[in-house]
Amino acid sequence: MTDYRLGVNTPLYPSVTFGFDDAERIAEVFAGGLPEGEYLYGRFGHPNYGDLCTRLAHMEGGEKALVFASGISATFTLFFARLSVGDHIVVSSRIYGGTRGQLAMLAHKLRLKVSIVDVTDHADVLRACRKNTKIIYAESVSNPETVVTDVAMLALIRRKKSKGALLVIDNTFTPFIMRPLALGADVVMHSLTKSVSGRSDVMGGALVGSSALMDALQHPLHGEASLVGALLHPPVAQEMAERFCQIEDRVREGSERARLLGNLFQRAGLRAHYPVLASIRSIRPNAALSGLDGKEMGGAVLSVAFPTEADGVRFVNAMKGTVIDDPLLGPMSLAIAAVSLGSSHTYVWCTTEARAQSKATKWPSLPFSPVPFGFVRIAVGYAGDRTLVLDGFQKVLHGLGYTV
């Protein structure tokens, strides 16, 4: 139980080192690791870090969490800890561009054997998994196509073919909505920069899993998280922890707006991709096993397939040029042409950026699924009057010649 007599908010601890009662205790910590609630040096943790880790572990139903300076530093730490030269990994063909680049770099430097699979094709996953597979990596809802992963089925395949592998699920798109650990995953990863932050102003990443794995990563002498050193700064950790009480409301509002927009695009004759749309569930029945069953929330991201790439670009440009007059916030852009997600603002992004990003890598490319031409990802914001926002989208579609 929290003692609120010294303040109703968690205080900031802007310190990089912490005192001990005696020298013997410092030696014990170096030898045996850091127990919960005890701190040695800022690179290994601090009170604000511990507070945020506790909240994340509770949200995901895990035993322990670690937090990092960014999502990509969280995945790198786990890959660095788990993989050695020549190891085999199985990776979803639909994942975030930054993770694609990181895996391409590691595959080149460590000569990894990488099997890229369609995780909705369970026979494909079964064929790819081996006895010596070290990691199976997928996203709960893929970026940017928003295809739902059947985590429980991946866990079943892992137990059958690759018992020694870690099943790692990036749950950035569906915090609070899906709990991959309860479905059989070993580790959940988050880019806290997105929905957990909620305002596009601070960066962070997280890993959640068993105490044994997290303690090994965090050991002050030989833990990979401690040796990589990409820890979250105390003010950022404190700020993110204080926003936890808002996550449910933000995710619910973003999900509802995304669902309504998906229906709007479908009425306009466009192919909308959003996990809980009836049309998507009819062609991907495995979504009912994914952790989204019975829920009307699929996260605050949807994708729309326009007839051509030029049509997608026209839509993005029309969106960013449209202003609504919100009664509380005043004039605000209907959307911003930007990457990222989970913010109060709506961000739109199209395949031209994705193709430029894929060509810019210096490492030999891996055969990931290309983002289709004409694809637009809409990261739906939660700010502004909902009716005005939906009307704004409808007016943009009308202006482009679509009938809603």
VOLO-77872 format. One record per residue (C-alpha): residue number from 0; residue in three letters; x, y, z. Coordinates in steps of 0.05 Angstrom, whole numbers, padded with zeros to 5 digits. Layout:
BEGIN
{NUM, "Ala", {X, Y, Z}}
...
end
This chain:
BEGIN
{0, "Met", {00000, 00000, 00000}}
{1, "Thr", {00028, 00068, -00020}}
{2, "Asp", {00040, 00118, 00036}}
{3, "Tyr", {00013, 00184, 00010}}
{4, "Arg", {00031, 00226, 00071}}
{5, "Leu", {00094, 00252, 00036}}
{6, "Gly", {00057, 00268, -00028}}
{7, "Val", {00003, 00240, -00073}}
{8, "Asn", {00050, 00234, -00133}}
{9, "Thr", {00113, 00192, -00138}}
{10, "Pro", {00172, 00238, -00125}}
{11, "Leu", {00229, 00247, -00174}}
{12, "Tyr", {00296, 00215, -00155}}
{13, "Pro", {00348, 00252, -00198}}
{14, "Ser", {00407, 00211, -00173}}
{15, "Val", {00455, 00166, -00209}}
{16, "Thr", {00484, 00132, -00147}}
{17, "Phe", {00455, 00106, -00082}}
{18, "Gly", {00483, 00096, -00012}}
{19, "Phe", {00489, 00032, 00029}}
{20, "Asp", {00495, 00021, 00104}}
{21, "Asp", {00562, -00015, 00098}}
{22, "Ala", {00614, -00037, 00047}}
{23, "Glu", {00597, -00110, 00056}}
{24, "Arg", {00527, -00098, 00028}}
{25, "Ile", {00555, -00068, -00036}}
{26, "Ala", {00598, -00130, -00047}}
{27, "Glu", {00536, -00174, -00035}}
{28, "Val", {00497, -00136, -00088}}
{29, "Phe", {00552, -00142, -00140}}
{30, "Ala", {00557, -00216, -00126}}
{31, "Gly", {00483, -00234, -00123}}
{32, "Gly", {00446, -00180, -00162}}
{33, "Leu", {00398, -00126, -00140}}
{34, "Pro", {00336, -00146, -00100}}
{35, "Glu", {00270, -00110, -00114}}
{36, "Gly", {00270, -00039, -00086}}
{37, "Glu", {00346, -00034, -00076}}
{38, "Tyr", {00390, 00009, -00121}}
{39, "Leu", {00464, 00015, -00132}}
{40, "Tyr", {00479, 00058, -00194}}
{41, "Gly", {00434, 00092, -00245}}
{42, "Arg", {00454, 00046, -00302}}
{43, "Phe", {00424, -00013, -00264}}
{44, "Gly", {00360, 00021, -00241}}
{45, "His", {00332, 00076, -00197}}
{46, "Pro", {00267, 00087, -00157}}
{47, "Asn", {00229, 00119, -00215}}
{48, "Tyr", {00252, 00062, -00260}}
{49, "Gly", {00227, 00012, -00209}}
{50, "Asp", {00159, 00046, -00203}}
{51, "Leu", {00149, 00045, -00279}}
{52, "Cys", {00172, -00028, -00283}}
{53, "Thr", {00121, -00048, -00230}}
{54, "Arg", {00064, -00015, -00268}}
{55, "Leu", {00085, -00047, -00334}}
{56, "Ala", {00090, -00116, -00305}}
{57, "His", {00021, -00109, -00275}}
{58, "Met", {-00009, -00084, -00341}}
{59, "Glu", {00019, -00144, -00379}}
{60, "Gly", {00008, -00196, -00325}}
{61, "Gly", {00083, -00210, -00321}}
{62, "Glu", {00129, -00224, -00263}}
{63, "Lys", {00178, -00168, -00278}}
{64, "Ala", {00192, -00113, -00328}}
{65, "Leu", {00253, -00074, -00350}}
{66, "Val", {00250, -00006, -00384}}
{67, "Phe", {00297, 00024, -00435}}
{68, "Ala", {00312, 00089, -00470}}
{69, "Ser", {00272, 00067, -00532}}
{70, "Gly", {00235, 00008, -00560}}
{71, "Ile", {00291, -00009, -00608}}
{72, "Ser", {00341, -00011, -00550}}
{73, "Ala", {00296, -00060, -00514}}
{74, "Thr", {00294, -00108, -00573}}
{75, "Phe", {00369, -00100, -00585}}
{76, "Thr", {00384, -00118, -00513}}
{77, "Leu", {00342, -00181, -00517}}
{78, "Phe", {00372, -00202, -00585}}
{79, "Phe", {00442, -00187, -00558}}
{80, "Ala", {00429, -00230, -00497}}
{81, "Arg", {00398, -00288, -00533}}
{82, "Leu", {00434, -00294, -00600}}
{83, "Ser", {00503, -00319, -00618}}
{84, "Val", {00539, -00328, -00684}}
{85, "Gly", {00501, -00375, -00731}}
{86, "Asp", {00437, -00380, -00689}}
{87, "His", {00369, -00391, -00720}}
{88, "Ile", {00309, -00346, -00710}}
{89, "Val", {00238, -00344, -00737}}
{90, "Val", {00209, -00275, -00752}}
{91, "Ser", {00142, -00251, -00776}}
{92, "Ser", {00143, -00222, -00846}}
{93, "Arg", {00102, -00162, -00822}}
{94, "Ile", {00140, -00122, -00770}}
{95, "Tyr", {00161, -00051, -00754}}
{96, "Gly", {00213, -00021, -00801}}
{97, "Gly", {00262, -00006, -00746}}
{98, "Thr", {00261, -00078, -00723}}
{99, "Arg", {00271, -00101, -00795}}
{100, "Gly", {00333, -00058, -00800}}
{101, "Gln", {00360, -00082, -00733}}
{102, "Leu", {00350, -00155, -00752}}
{103, "Ala", {00383, -00143, -00820}}
{104, "Met", {00444, -00114, -00785}}
{105, "Leu", {00448, -00170, -00734}}
{106, "Ala", {00437, -00224, -00787}}
{107, "His", {00496, -00195, -00826}}
{108, "Lys", {00543, -00186, -00767}}
{109, "Leu", {00526, -00252, -00731}}
{110, "Arg", {00512, -00293, -00794}}
{111, "Leu", {00444, -00311, -00766}}
{112, "Lys", {00399, -00360, -00800}}
{113, "Val", {00333, -00322, -00807}}
{114, "Ser", {00267, -00354, -00828}}
{115, "Ile", {00216, -00301, -00848}}
{116, "Val", {00145, -00329, -00842}}
{117, "Asp", {00073, -00309, -00850}}
{118, "Val", {00050, -00318, -00778}}
{119, "Thr", {-00023, -00325, -00801}}
{120, "Asp", {-00001, -00387, -00840}}
{121, "His", {00010, -00437, -00783}}
{122, "Ala", {00037, -00490, -00830}}
{123, "Asp", {00090, -00440, -00853}}
{124, "Val", {00110, -00426, -00781}}
{125, "Leu", {00112, -00501, -00765}}
{126, "Arg", {00158, -00514, -00824}}
{127, "Ala", {00205, -00458, -00804}}
{128, "Cys", {00214, -00475, -00730}}
{129, "Arg", {00272, -00520, -00712}}
{130, "Lys", {00297, -00554, -00649}}
{131, "Asn", {00353, -00503, -00644}}
{132, "Thr", {00311, -00441, -00658}}
{133, "Lys", {00329, -00387, -00607}}
{134, "Ile", {00274, -00335, -00617}}
{135, "Ile", {00205, -00332, -00650}}
{136, "Tyr", {00188, -00258, -00660}}
{137, "Ala", {00121, -00227, -00680}}
{138, "Glu", {00076, -00168, -00666}}
{139, "Ser", {00009, -00176, -00632}}
{140, "Val", {-00021, -00131, -00687}}
{141, "Ser", {00026, -00120, -00745}}
{142, "Asn", {00055, -00053, -00766}}
{143, "Pro", {00028, -00025, -00812}}
{144, "Glu", {-00022, -00075, -00840}}
{145, "Thr", {-00056, -00088, -00771}}
{146, "Val", {-00059, -00163, -00782}}
{147, "Val", {-00073, -00199, -00716}}
{148, "Thr", {-00025, -00253, -00693}}
{149, "Asp", {-00053, -00316, -00661}}
{150, "Val", {-00004, -00316, -00603}}
{151, "Ala", {-00034, -00378, -00571}}
{152, "Met", {-00022, -00418, -00635}}
{153, "Leu", {00050, -00393, -00640}}
{154, "Ala", {00060, -00416, -00568}}
{155, "Leu", {00031, -00484, -00585}}
{156, "Ile", {00078, -00491, -00646}}
{157, "Arg", {00137, -00468, -00603}}
{158, "Arg", {00122, -00522, -00551}}
{159, "Lys", {00117, -00575, -00607}}
{160, "Lys", {00178, -00557, -00649}}
{161, "Ser", {00224, -00507, -00613}}
{162, "Lys", {00219, -00517, -00537}}
{163, "Gly", {00282, -00478, -00525}}
{164, "Ala", {00260, -00416, -00563}}
{165, "Leu", {00235, -00352, -00532}}
{166, "Leu", {00168, -00329, -00561}}
{167, "Val", {00174, -00253, -00563}}
{168, "Ile", {00113, -00210, -00579}}
{169, "Asp", {00115, -00135, -00593}}
{170, "Asn", {00051, -00109, -00561}}
{171, "Thr", {00061, -00036, -00578}}
{172, "Phe", {-00005, -00031, -00616}}
{173, "Thr", {-00050, -00063, -00564}}
{174, "Pro", {-00029, -00044, -00492}}
{175, "Phe", {-00085, -00057, -00442}}
{176, "Ile", {-00124, -00095, -00497}}
{177, "Met", {-00083, -00158, -00508}}
{178, "Arg", {-00040, -00197, -00458}}
{179, "Pro", {00008, -00241, -00498}}
{180, "Leu", {00039, -00272, -00436}}
{181, "Ala", {-00028, -00301, -00416}}
{182, "Leu", {-00032, -00331, -00487}}
{183, "Gly", {00036, -00367, -00480}}
{184, "Ala", {00088, -00315, -00499}}
{185, "Asp", {00153, -00312, -00459}}
{186, "Val", {00170, -00239, -00468}}
{187, "Val", {00128, -00178, -00486}}
{188, "Met", {00162, -00118, -00516}}
{189, "His", {00135, -00046, -00519}}
{190, "Ser", {00156, 00018, -00551}}
{191, "Leu", {00132, 00062, -00493}}
{192, "Thr", {00141, 00122, -00539}}
{193, "Lys", {00074, 00106, -00570}}
{194, "Ser", {00010, 00090, -00533}}
{195, "Val", {00040, 00088, -00463}}
{196, "Ser", {00070, 00157, -00470}}
{197, "Gly", {00009, 00183, -00507}}
{198, "Arg", {00037, 00251, -00526}}
{199, "Ser", {00097, 00241, -00573}}
{200, "Asp", {00141, 00278, -00524}}
{201, "Val", {00182, 00224, -00489}}
{202, "Met", {00215, 00160, -00512}}
{203, "Gly", {00221, 00092, -00479}}
{204, "Gly", {00218, 00017, -00488}}
{205, "Ala", {00203, -00043, -00445}}
{206, "Leu", {00211, -00118, -00437}}
{207, "Val", {00163, -00158, -00393}}
{208, "Gly", {00171, -00231, -00374}}
{209, "Ser", {00193, -00279, -00319}}
{210, "Ser", {00233, -00254, -00260}}
{211, "Ala", {00289, -00304, -00277}}
{212, "Leu", {00299, -00276, -00347}}
{213, "Met", {00292, -00203, -00327}}
{214, "Asp", {00339, -00211, -00267}}
{215, "Ala", {00391, -00244, -00312}}
{216, "Leu", {00387, -00185, -00361}}
{217, "Gln", {00392, -00135, -00304}}
{218, "His", {00450, -00165, -00265}}
{219, "Pro", {00499, -00108, -00250}}
{220, "Leu", {00562, -00146, -00271}}
{221, "His", {00541, -00189, -00329}}
{222, "Gly", {00469, -00173, -00347}}
{223, "Glu", {00461, -00150, -00419}}
{224, "Ala", {00413, -00093, -00400}}
{225, "Ser", {00465, -00066, -00351}}
{226, "Leu", {00522, -00073, -00402}}
{227, "Val", {00484, -00042, -00460}}
{228, "Gly", {00465, 00014, -00412}}
{229, "Ala", {00405, 00043, -00449}}
{230, "Leu", {00366, 00058, -00385}}
{231, "Leu", {00308, 00107, -00380}}
{232, "His", {00326, 00174, -00347}}
{233, "Pro", {00290, 00187, -00280}}
{234, "Pro", {00247, 00246, -00303}}
{235, "Val", {00223, 00207, -00364}}
{236, "Ala", {00208, 00145, -00322}}
{237, "Gln", {00169, 00187, -00272}}
{238, "Glu", {00130, 00222, -00327}}
{239, "Met", {00110, 00156, -00360}}
{240, "Ala", {00090, 00124, -00294}}
{241, "Glu", {00044, 00182, -00278}}
{242, "Arg", {00009, 00173, -00346}}
{243, "Phe", {-00011, 00101, -00331}}
{244, "Cys", {-00078, 00123, -00302}}
{245, "Gln", {-00096, 00152, -00371}}
{246, "Ile", {-00078, 00092, -00415}}
{247, "Glu", {-00145, 00057, -00411}}
{248, "Asp", {-00184, 00120, -00430}}
{249, "Arg", {-00136, 00138, -00487}}
{250, "Val", {-00136, 00067, -00515}}
{251, "Arg", {-00212, 00061, -00511}}
{252, "Glu", {-00223, 00128, -00546}}
{253, "Gly", {-00170, 00115, -00599}}
{254, "Ser", {-00198, 00045, -00612}}
{255, "Glu", {-00270, 00070, -00619}}
{256, "Arg", {-00249, 00125, -00667}}
{257, "Ala", {-00208, 00076, -00708}}
{258, "Arg", {-00267, 00028, -00712}}
{259, "Leu", {-00314, 00083, -00735}}
{260, "Leu", {-00264, 00108, -00786}}
{261, "Gly", {-00255, 00037, -00812}}
{262, "Asn", {-00329, 00032, -00824}}
{263, "Leu", {-00328, 00101, -00858}}
{264, "Phe", {-00273, 00079, -00907}}
{265, "Gln", {-00310, 00015, -00922}}
{266, "Arg", {-00373, 00054, -00939}}
{267, "Ala", {-00331, 00095, -00987}}
{268, "Gly", {-00312, 00031, -01023}}
{269, "Leu", {-00241, 00028, -00997}}
{270, "Arg", {-00208, -00033, -00965}}
{271, "Ala", {-00198, -00016, -00891}}
{272, "His", {-00155, -00060, -00846}}
{273, "Tyr", {-00174, -00058, -00772}}
{274, "Pro", {-00175, -00120, -00728}}
{275, "Val", {-00246, -00117, -00701}}
{276, "Leu", {-00283, -00097, -00765}}
{277, "Ala", {-00333, -00150, -00783}}
{278, "Ser", {-00305, -00156, -00853}}
{279, "Ile", {-00235, -00170, -00827}}
{280, "Arg", {-00259, -00222, -00777}}
{281, "Ser", {-00297, -00258, -00832}}
{282, "Ile", {-00233, -00269, -00873}}
{283, "Arg", {-00186, -00278, -00813}}
{284, "Pro", {-00224, -00321, -00763}}
{285, "Asn", {-00159, -00334, -00724}}
{286, "Ala", {-00169, -00264, -00695}}
{287, "Ala", {-00220, -00295, -00649}}
{288, "Leu", {-00163, -00334, -00616}}
{289, "Ser", {-00115, -00277, -00611}}
{290, "Gly", {-00136, -00243, -00546}}
{291, "Leu", {-00183, -00194, -00581}}
{292, "Asp", {-00242, -00242, -00578}}
{293, "Gly", {-00306, -00209, -00554}}
{294, "Lys", {-00273, -00140, -00553}}
{295, "Glu", {-00290, -00080, -00596}}
{296, "Met", {-00221, -00051, -00584}}
{297, "Gly", {-00165, -00065, -00634}}
{298, "Gly", {-00119, -00007, -00618}}
{299, "Ala", {-00115, 00063, -00646}}
{300, "Val", {-00084, 00045, -00714}}
{301, "Leu", {-00118, 00026, -00779}}
{302, "Ser", {-00094, 00020, -00850}}
{303, "Val", {-00130, 00036, -00915}}
{304, "Ala", {-00113, 00009, -00984}}
{305, "Phe", {-00123, 00063, -01037}}
{306, "Pro", {-00126, 00043, -01111}}
{307, "Thr", {-00057, 00071, -01127}}
{308, "Glu", {00001, 00101, -01090}}
{309, "Ala", {-00016, 00169, -01120}}
{310, "Asp", {-00086, 00164, -01090}}
{311, "Gly", {-00055, 00149, -01022}}
{312, "Val", {-00009, 00210, -01027}}
{313, "Arg", {-00068, 00254, -01047}}
{314, "Phe", {-00107, 00230, -00986}}
{315, "Val", {-00049, 00245, -00938}}
{316, "Asn", {-00039, 00314, -00968}}
{317, "Ala", {-00113, 00329, -00963}}
{318, "Met", {-00115, 00306, -00891}}
{319, "Lys", {-00057, 00349, -00868}}
{320, "Gly", {-00087, 00410, -00902}}
{321, "Thr", {-00154, 00404, -00867}}
{322, "Val", {-00168, 00443, -00803}}
{323, "Ile", {-00226, 00433, -00754}}
{324, "Asp", {-00249, 00484, -00703}}
{325, "Asp", {-00253, 00446, -00638}}
{326, "Pro", {-00296, 00480, -00584}}
{327, "Leu", {-00243, 00465, -00531}}
{328, "Leu", {-00176, 00464, -00568}}
{329, "Gly", {-00192, 00515, -00622}}
{330, "Pro", {-00167, 00507, -00694}}
{331, "Met", {-00129, 00441, -00701}}
{332, "Ser", {-00103, 00400, -00760}}
{333, "Leu", {-00146, 00340, -00776}}
{334, "Ala", {-00081, 00300, -00784}}
{335, "Ile", {-00006, 00309, -00788}}
{336, "Ala", {00037, 00274, -00840}}
{337, "Ala", {00083, 00240, -00791}}
{338, "Val", {00108, 00173, -00766}}
{339, "Ser", {00095, 00145, -00696}}
{340, "Leu", {00028, 00132, -00662}}
{341, "Gly", {-00009, 00135, -00596}}
{342, "Ser", {-00011, 00211, -00592}}
{343, "Ser", {-00067, 00261, -00581}}
{344, "His", {-00059, 00281, -00654}}
{345, "Thr", {-00076, 00236, -00714}}
{346, "Tyr", {-00015, 00217, -00756}}
{347, "Val", {-00020, 00193, -00828}}
{348, "Trp", {00036, 00157, -00865}}
{349, "Cys", {00038, 00125, -00934}}
{350, "Thr", {00078, 00073, -00973}}
{351, "Thr", {00124, 00124, -01005}}
{352, "Glu", {00158, 00133, -00937}}
{353, "Ala", {00161, 00058, -00925}}
{354, "Arg", {00194, 00045, -00992}}
{355, "Ala", {00246, 00100, -00981}}
{356, "Gln", {00261, 00072, -00912}}
{357, "Ser", {00272, 00001, -00939}}
{358, "Lys", {00320, 00026, -00993}}
{359, "Ala", {00362, 00065, -00944}}
{360, "Thr", {00390, 00006, -00906}}
{361, "Lys", {00465, -00010, -00913}}
{362, "Trp", {00456, -00083, -00894}}
{363, "Pro", {00435, -00140, -00940}}
{364, "Ser", {00359, -00140, -00938}}
{365, "Leu", {00316, -00197, -00910}}
{366, "Pro", {00254, -00221, -00948}}
{367, "Phe", {00201, -00185, -00907}}
{368, "Ser", {00133, -00172, -00937}}
{369, "Pro", {00134, -00105, -00975}}
{370, "Val", {00082, -00054, -00955}}
{371, "Pro", {00030, -00054, -01012}}
{372, "Phe", {00026, 00005, -01059}}
{373, "Gly", {-00028, 00055, -01040}}
{374, "Phe", {-00027, 00035, -00967}}
{375, "Val", {-00039, 00090, -00916}}
{376, "Arg", {-00030, 00079, -00841}}
{377, "Ile", {-00073, 00123, -00797}}
{378, "Ala", {-00052, 00128, -00724}}
{379, "Val", {-00116, 00156, -00694}}
{380, "Gly", {-00109, 00210, -00642}}
{381, "Tyr", {-00155, 00217, -00582}}
{382, "Ala", {-00160, 00294, -00579}}
{383, "Gly", {-00213, 00338, -00609}}
{384, "Asp", {-00288, 00329, -00613}}
{385, "Arg", {-00302, 00260, -00641}}
{386, "Thr", {-00360, 00282, -00685}}
{387, "Leu", {-00320, 00339, -00715}}
{388, "Val", {-00262, 00292, -00730}}
{389, "Leu", {-00306, 00240, -00764}}
{390, "Asp", {-00341, 00295, -00804}}
{391, "Gly", {-00272, 00321, -00825}}
{392, "Phe", {-00251, 00253, -00851}}
{393, "Gln", {-00317, 00247, -00889}}
{394, "Lys", {-00307, 00316, -00921}}
{395, "Val", {-00237, 00297, -00943}}
{396, "Leu", {-00263, 00233, -00976}}
{397, "His", {-00319, 00272, -01010}}
{398, "Gly", {-00268, 00322, -01036}}
{399, "Leu", {-00228, 00265, -01066}}
{400, "Gly", {-00289, 00238, -01103}}
{401, "Tyr", {-00310, 00182, -01055}}
{402, "Thr", {-00383, 00173, -01037}}
{403, "Val", {-00396, 00158, -00964}}
end
